Amino acid sequence: MTAENTKTEGRHHFCGIQCWIACCCCFALSLVLPGNFLLRHIAGAAHRLWPLQPPLLLDKHSSQNDEDKHHIIGEATSTSFIQFRASAAGRRTRPDMFLQIDGNAGLTGVGQRENPSCTSAPKHRDPYAKMHPTAFVVRTLSPTQAQAERIATWFKNLKDESNVSLWVSTNGGDGDDNTLLEALRVAGFQRVDVHKYTEDDMKETYPALRDKEFLAWQFHVQAVDLWWQAQAKPRPDHVWIIEDDVGYTGDISDLIGSVANASDDFLTSPQDKNETYLLKLGALTWHADCQTSAYQHRVGTERRAAREHVQRFSKALLHKLHEWSLRGELDTSEAMTGTVAMVEHLKVGWLPEGSIGQPFSCCEGQVAPDTWEEHLQACEGKLFHSLKF
């Protein structure tokens, strides 16, 4: 054996002793330090050396429908992109978010703040469920930048669903929807379906509204019906109506797909059911001035109430709502949808129990921006209302 070989073998032996000592030290530390202390710091060191980069997504969208049904928002180019997390929740990746395995808890984030009031919703989407022709309609008026980005995220989540059409419904004037159109353009959409209406349109179509006030705010049913009557046949089987101050902590296509096979004519929040699994009664004095005499005569004491910021309607329910509206049997939309469904003996169902976050009612308070960031980190697959920023 040469002197050089002897030196090499000595170095290998010395390195082997170092590795053995290091392993013993790690084992000893694991016995005295908290559960995943070492894993957190090893992961943090690896992340500093090789930081994860968020994927950049660029998608183009075009429609085959007639030009006059769309709002062209410009050509998508290679610089027209928006950053999304791999979870498709639509939030930008923070540098300190790094995936780790924490026992049987699955994947969590290092540096992720726990929120005991919010846990992730189980995913119920059936991968074999058939998505019936569906329209996803966002009602909006001069959305903020953050609201516009959330809407763009929903559209991006749903763009690959071939049976889902995406719509914006607004009573805003020229320029009021520019923030949203720009957010959609940045997200890669070349054009978007926009339905515009005015309160004068509503009064002309439904004369019983002529002595009512705040139509676009209190009478959503008739605003949606204007859109519905303008749809070419065959019309979609299901229509989702969602308002721009709603937040969802996940890929909204999971929520839509989870009830794709539900045969219910009306889906609303499970918070709106009573102990017998029927829609709760609405107080007769609540928005009493919104009820027409024809409606009161038809409904009597069976007036119901349902949170309207996220709901799904069937074709049959929309047809009945149209008939009632033309006859002047009108009420505020939070009462009218569920009441008509029950009076007409249509099937009422509920959004998944686990999909409702807190708050989900205007009476429960608003979600502040910092609280929203906590919800995005702590739970996935939850609906929140209201986000006014």
Buried (B, 14 or more C-beta within 10 A) or exposed (E): EEEEEEEEEEEEEEEEEEEEEEEEEEEEEBEEEEEBEEBBEEBBEEBEEEEEEBEEEBBEBEBEEEEEBBBEBBEBEEEBBBEBBEBBBBBEBBEEBBEBEBEEEEEBBBEBEEBEEBBBBEBBBEEEBEBBBBBBBBBBBBBBEBBBBBBBBBBBBBBEBEBBBBBBBBBBEEEBBEBBBBBBBBBBBBBBBBBBBBBEBBBEBBEBBEEBEEBBEBBBBBBBBBBBEEBEEEBBBBBBBBBBBBBBBBBBBBBBBBBBEBEBBBBBBBBBBEEEEEBBBBEBEEBEEBBBEBBBEBBEEEBBBBBBBBBBBBBBBBBBBBEBBBBBBBBBBBBBBBBBBBBBEBBBBBBBEBBBBBBBBEEEEBBEEEBBEBBBBBBBBBBBBBBBE
